[in-house]
């Protein structure tokens, strides 16, 4: 099972969070990550952020990353969205 958490923060405080669970063993890790990110953004009522090179590198190394205002096409009412793999 693959689980990934997502949370939005403003001024260092957690505003909202959720966890996405993916159970299809035939799907690749990348597929799980992208599906989970889409589910998290839908639940939190956010546009899906753009993966910039620093996000990709950090996620590959640490299985987590933060998306700030530069990763979104529209204005965001929070400081950043943090995603992290909980279980693989």
C-alpha positions, 0 to 999 in steps of 0.5 A: 500500500502507498500512502501520502500526506498533504498539508497546507501551512500559513505562518508556520501553522497547519491549516488543513491536511489529508492522506491519500491511499493507493492500493493498486500494486500494478501502478508505478511509484510515480503513478501513485505519487501523481494520483495521490497529489491530484486527490490531495489537491481535490480534497483541499480545493487547490489547483495541482502545483507545478513540479519545479526542479528543486521539488523533483530533486528533494522528493527523489532524495527525501520522499517529501517536498513543499510547493510554494507560491512559485509552483501555483499558477494562481494566487494562494491564500497560504504559504506552502503545500507540503507532501510526504510519502508515509508508507510504500 
